[in-house]
Amino acid sequence: MSARQVLDPRMPQNNDSAALRIYGRWRDGYSTNVPGRSTPILVHVYGAPIPVGEPLFVRKRVQLIALSPISYRTRKPSLFYSNSYDVYDPQIVGCVVGAHMQRDGGPMLFAVDNERLVSTVGLVILAVPFIVGLSLAPVEDDCPREWVKELLAKVQSQVVMHITATVCDNLQKGETPIQVLQYPEPEEEEELDRAVNPPAQVWRPWLV
């Protein structure tokens, strides 16, 4: 288990299973205060427009692979309005620690505890759309931690599912290795690397 990951001993663990790869686009980021911690944690919200092939539930291990529109790196007008994506690895891997079904027809929301120390993002919220006949069946709210339940209930995010999207995923199969985070640079033809210095190891008792 990662030094960063502090899991609830009341919840059965399945960390030995392979992480389910989920594709998502960054939507929002903010800091939030949580019980037992004097400083806020960084939360990122991602929309998942690509259909997820397996059920998501609390304790399910996932890896988020971020989507970047191909139009960001090309000047071809034909691609500006297409659902075609490059990918990059935001170094987000961990277990689902909360699930919430919006009552107004919005997406299903899942909170993921990020265990990768090279990322400053401590918690990720995935907004997964529900489409009758295509999406997985909706889940009942499952939030063992009350503060996660309250956080998910405040999220307002709409996601459109792209059934015919093209994803150019050249990353290795399975979980990607831990490495320095690199972002693609919009409107640039050449790949530029942005190195992020990994933070020191952090014990996160507020997730217990």
C-alpha beads as a LAMMPS data file, in Angstrom:
LAMMPS data file: protein, C-alpha beads

208 atoms
207 bonds

1 atom types
1 bond types

-500.0 500.0 xlo xhi
-500.0 500.0 ylo yhi
-500.0 500.0 zlo zhi

Masses

1 110.0

Atoms # bond

1 1 1 0.000 0.000 0.000
2 1 1 1.237 3.464 -0.841
3 1 1 2.566 5.663 1.954
4 1 1 0.096 8.276 0.768
5 1 1 -2.920 6.014 0.830
6 1 1 -4.647 5.590 4.177
7 1 1 -7.678 3.341 3.759
8 1 1 -10.591 2.729 6.066
9 1 1 -9.948 -0.586 7.878
10 1 1 -13.717 -1.180 7.972
11 1 1 -13.824 -1.437 4.183
12 1 1 -12.581 -4.651 2.447
13 1 1 -9.681 -3.905 0.152
14 1 1 -9.033 -5.164 -3.373
15 1 1 -5.787 -3.344 -4.155
16 1 1 -4.282 -6.460 -5.721
17 1 1 -6.624 -6.236 -8.696
18 1 1 -5.652 -4.328 -11.826
19 1 1 -6.907 -0.758 -12.095
20 1 1 -9.744 -0.080 -14.539
21 1 1 -8.685 2.539 -17.101
22 1 1 -11.104 5.471 -17.359
23 1 1 -10.774 8.366 -19.803
24 1 1 -11.715 11.824 -18.559
25 1 1 -11.480 15.538 -19.397
26 1 1 -10.507 18.017 -16.718
27 1 1 -13.451 20.214 -15.704
28 1 1 -12.620 21.956 -12.451
29 1 1 -10.158 22.160 -9.606
30 1 1 -10.365 23.615 -6.131
31 1 1 -9.204 23.193 -2.565
32 1 1 -11.468 21.934 0.185
33 1 1 -11.205 21.550 3.931
34 1 1 -11.716 18.114 5.425
35 1 1 -12.008 16.909 9.037
36 1 1 -8.778 16.284 10.899
37 1 1 -6.580 18.423 8.648
38 1 1 -5.436 22.002 9.186
39 1 1 -4.719 22.701 5.499
40 1 1 -6.992 22.076 2.491
41 1 1 -6.554 19.266 -0.022
42 1 1 -6.599 19.733 -3.808
43 1 1 -9.627 18.270 -5.596
44 1 1 -9.937 17.886 -9.373
45 1 1 -13.187 17.165 -11.230
46 1 1 -13.109 15.175 -14.473
47 1 1 -15.915 14.358 -16.868
48 1 1 -15.791 10.860 -18.364
49 1 1 -17.333 11.076 -21.875
50 1 1 -16.070 7.657 -23.013
51 1 1 -18.315 4.724 -21.949
52 1 1 -16.931 2.790 -18.972
53 1 1 -16.864 -0.949 -19.597
54 1 1 -17.165 -2.181 -16.000
55 1 1 -19.276 -1.267 -12.980
56 1 1 -17.839 1.388 -10.669
57 1 1 -18.350 1.009 -6.944
58 1 1 -16.682 1.807 -3.642
59 1 1 -13.338 -0.022 -3.341
60 1 1 -13.028 -0.417 -7.131
61 1 1 -9.477 0.415 -8.213
62 1 1 -9.218 2.781 -11.185
63 1 1 -6.670 4.779 -13.157
64 1 1 -7.669 8.030 -14.819
65 1 1 -6.168 8.783 -18.230
66 1 1 -6.767 12.388 -19.257
67 1 1 -8.157 13.371 -22.654
68 1 1 -6.769 16.250 -24.699
69 1 1 -8.569 17.224 -27.949
70 1 1 -6.441 16.550 -31.017
71 1 1 -7.379 20.035 -32.238
72 1 1 -5.073 21.406 -29.516
73 1 1 -2.007 20.236 -31.441
74 1 1 -3.090 20.625 -35.039
75 1 1 -4.369 23.408 -37.260
76 1 1 -6.564 21.176 -39.412
77 1 1 -10.060 22.736 -39.453
78 1 1 -11.669 19.329 -39.976
79 1 1 -10.622 18.268 -36.468
80 1 1 -11.839 21.309 -34.580
81 1 1 -15.313 19.873 -33.971
82 1 1 -14.514 16.165 -33.954
83 1 1 -14.569 13.919 -30.890
84 1 1 -10.934 12.908 -31.363
85 1 1 -8.534 12.896 -28.454
86 1 1 -4.911 12.475 -27.514
87 1 1 -4.196 11.239 -24.003
88 1 1 -1.766 12.051 -21.228
89 1 1 -1.138 10.483 -17.855
90 1 1 -2.079 12.798 -14.933
91 1 1 -0.781 10.224 -12.439
92 1 1 -4.124 9.484 -10.812
93 1 1 -4.576 5.950 -9.501
94 1 1 -6.566 4.782 -6.515
95 1 1 -9.719 3.293 -5.072
96 1 1 -13.220 4.702 -5.287
97 1 1 -14.118 5.966 -1.804
98 1 1 -17.574 7.393 -2.495
99 1 1 -20.447 7.189 -5.003
100 1 1 -23.395 9.533 -5.516
101 1 1 -26.275 9.424 -8.007
102 1 1 -27.600 12.885 -8.839
103 1 1 -31.389 13.062 -8.522
104 1 1 -31.954 15.575 -11.334
105 1 1 -30.846 13.357 -14.191
106 1 1 -27.223 14.419 -13.909
107 1 1 -24.188 12.118 -14.074
108 1 1 -23.126 9.574 -11.510
109 1 1 -20.322 10.897 -9.320
110 1 1 -17.428 8.870 -7.929
111 1 1 -14.703 10.073 -5.557
112 1 1 -11.257 8.519 -6.052
113 1 1 -8.476 8.706 -3.455
114 1 1 -5.307 9.388 -5.455
115 1 1 -2.357 7.381 -4.158
116 1 1 0.312 8.687 -6.565
117 1 1 2.818 10.870 -4.718
118 1 1 4.026 12.584 -7.893
119 1 1 0.671 14.370 -8.117
120 1 1 -0.446 17.169 -5.822
121 1 1 -4.083 16.151 -6.397
122 1 1 -5.352 14.297 -3.348
123 1 1 -8.902 13.502 -4.429
124 1 1 -10.525 13.184 -7.868
125 1 1 -14.238 13.364 -8.628
126 1 1 -15.361 11.500 -11.759
127 1 1 -18.629 12.541 -13.396
128 1 1 -19.888 9.567 -15.423
129 1 1 -23.017 10.102 -17.581
130 1 1 -25.978 7.762 -17.409
131 1 1 -27.781 6.919 -20.661
132 1 1 -30.687 4.466 -20.648
133 1 1 -29.822 1.298 -22.529
134 1 1 -26.118 2.100 -22.712
135 1 1 -24.747 3.112 -19.327
136 1 1 -24.279 0.867 -16.364
137 1 1 -27.216 0.751 -13.973
138 1 1 -27.256 3.651 -11.492
139 1 1 -25.907 2.976 -8.052
140 1 1 -27.269 3.962 -4.679
141 1 1 -25.277 6.479 -2.703
142 1 1 -22.346 4.767 -1.031
143 1 1 -20.160 7.127 0.988
144 1 1 -18.660 5.599 4.145
145 1 1 -17.055 8.994 4.898
146 1 1 -19.584 11.710 5.626
147 1 1 -17.393 14.545 4.332
148 1 1 -17.033 12.775 0.960
149 1 1 -20.823 12.446 0.762
150 1 1 -21.252 16.162 1.433
151 1 1 -18.581 17.018 -1.147
152 1 1 -20.177 14.923 -3.906
153 1 1 -23.610 16.390 -3.180
154 1 1 -22.269 19.878 -3.982
155 1 1 -20.774 18.991 -7.363
156 1 1 -22.591 20.448 -10.369
157 1 1 -21.172 18.853 -13.514
158 1 1 -22.760 17.878 -16.805
159 1 1 -21.121 15.353 -19.149
160 1 1 -22.060 14.372 -22.688
161 1 1 -21.157 10.794 -23.606
162 1 1 -19.241 10.429 -26.878
163 1 1 -20.150 6.993 -28.203
164 1 1 -18.175 7.436 -31.440
165 1 1 -15.117 9.175 -29.997
166 1 1 -11.647 8.354 -31.293
167 1 1 -8.982 8.023 -28.590
168 1 1 -5.319 7.863 -29.614
169 1 1 -4.051 6.001 -26.569
170 1 1 -0.369 5.125 -27.029
171 1 1 0.248 4.472 -23.343
172 1 1 1.233 1.021 -22.187
173 1 1 -1.497 -1.432 -21.242
174 1 1 -2.291 -1.877 -17.581
175 1 1 -1.287 0.618 -14.922
176 1 1 1.189 3.191 -16.186
177 1 1 4.444 3.589 -14.222
178 1 1 4.938 6.288 -11.640
179 1 1 6.762 9.130 -13.347
180 1 1 7.138 12.891 -13.506
181 1 1 3.902 14.427 -14.715
182 1 1 3.875 15.828 -18.268
183 1 1 1.113 17.930 -19.823
184 1 1 0.549 18.360 -23.559
185 1 1 0.938 21.983 -24.663
186 1 1 -2.066 23.342 -26.631
187 1 1 -1.471 24.928 -30.039
188 1 1 2.085 23.601 -30.301
189 1 1 3.258 21.163 -32.945
190 1 1 6.236 19.970 -30.944
191 1 1 5.923 18.123 -27.674
192 1 1 7.089 20.141 -24.697
193 1 1 7.751 18.665 -21.287
194 1 1 6.744 20.336 -18.072
195 1 1 8.461 18.716 -15.115
196 1 1 6.702 18.744 -11.777
197 1 1 8.830 18.118 -8.685
198 1 1 7.184 15.369 -6.649
199 1 1 6.115 16.439 -3.139
200 1 1 7.342 14.779 0.013
201 1 1 5.459 11.757 1.254
202 1 1 2.322 12.761 3.099
203 1 1 0.322 10.871 5.679
204 1 1 -3.369 11.609 5.155
205 1 1 -5.264 10.642 8.320
206 1 1 -8.301 12.689 7.207
207 1 1 -9.133 9.895 4.745
208 1 1 -9.373 7.318 7.529

Bonds

1 1 1 2
2 1 2 3
3 1 3 4
4 1 4 5
5 1 5 6
6 1 6 7
7 1 7 8
8 1 8 9
9 1 9 10
10 1 10 11
11 1 11 12
12 1 12 13
13 1 13 14
14 1 14 15
15 1 15 16
16 1 16 17
17 1 17 18
18 1 18 19
19 1 19 20
20 1 20 21
21 1 21 22
22 1 22 23
23 1 23 24
24 1 24 25
25 1 25 26
26 1 26 27
27 1 27 28
28 1 28 29
29 1 29 30
30 1 30 31
31 1 31 32
32 1 32 33
33 1 33 34
34 1 34 35
35 1 35 36
36 1 36 37
37 1 37 38
38 1 38 39
39 1 39 40
40 1 40 41
41 1 41 42
42 1 42 43
43 1 43 44
44 1 44 45
45 1 45 46
46 1 46 47
47 1 47 48
48 1 48 49
49 1 49 50
50 1 50 51
51 1 51 52
52 1 52 53
53 1 53 54
54 1 54 55
55 1 55 56
56 1 56 57
57 1 57 58
58 1 58 59
59 1 59 60
60 1 60 61
61 1 61 62
62 1 62 63
63 1 63 64
64 1 64 65
65 1 65 66
66 1 66 67
67 1 67 68
68 1 68 69
69 1 69 70
70 1 70 71
71 1 71 72
72 1 72 73
73 1 73 74
74 1 74 75
75 1 75 76
76 1 76 77
77 1 77 78
78 1 78 79
79 1 79 80
80 1 80 81
81 1 81 82
82 1 82 83
83 1 83 84
84 1 84 85
85 1 85 86
86 1 86 87
87 1 87 88
88 1 88 89
89 1 89 90
90 1 90 91
91 1 91 92
92 1 92 93
93 1 93 94
94 1 94 95
95 1 95 96
96 1 96 97
97 1 97 98
98 1 98 99
99 1 99 100
100 1 100 101
101 1 101 102
102 1 102 103
103 1 103 104
104 1 104 105
105 1 105 106
106 1 106 107
107 1 107 108
108 1 108 109
109 1 109 110
110 1 110 111
111 1 111 112
112 1 112 113
113 1 113 114
114 1 114 115
115 1 115 116
116 1 116 117
117 1 117 118
118 1 118 119
119 1 119 120
120 1 120 121
121 1 121 122
122 1 122 123
123 1 123 124
124 1 124 125
125 1 125 126
126 1 126 127
127 1 127 128
128 1 128 129
129 1 129 130
130 1 130 131
131 1 131 132
132 1 132 133
133 1 133 134
134 1 134 135
135 1 135 136
136 1 136 137
137 1 137 138
138 1 138 139
139 1 139 140
140 1 140 141
141 1 141 142
142 1 142 143
143 1 143 144
144 1 144 145
145 1 145 146
146 1 146 147
147 1 147 148
148 1 148 149
149 1 149 150
150 1 150 151
151 1 151 152
152 1 152 153
153 1 153 154
154 1 154 155
155 1 155 156
156 1 156 157
157 1 157 158
158 1 158 159
159 1 159 160
160 1 160 161
161 1 161 162
162 1 162 163
163 1 163 164
164 1 164 165
165 1 165 166
166 1 166 167
167 1 167 168
168 1 168 169
169 1 169 170
170 1 170 171
171 1 171 172
172 1 172 173
173 1 173 174
174 1 174 175
175 1 175 176
176 1 176 177
177 1 177 178
178 1 178 179
179 1 179 180
180 1 180 181
181 1 181 182
182 1 182 183
183 1 183 184
184 1 184 185
185 1 185 186
186 1 186 187
187 1 187 188
188 1 188 189
189 1 189 190
190 1 190 191
191 1 191 192
192 1 192 193
193 1 193 194
194 1 194 195
195 1 195 196
196 1 196 197
197 1 197 198
198 1 198 199
199 1 199 200
200 1 200 201
201 1 201 202
202 1 202 203
203 1 203 204
204 1 204 205
205 1 205 206
206 1 206 207
207 1 207 208
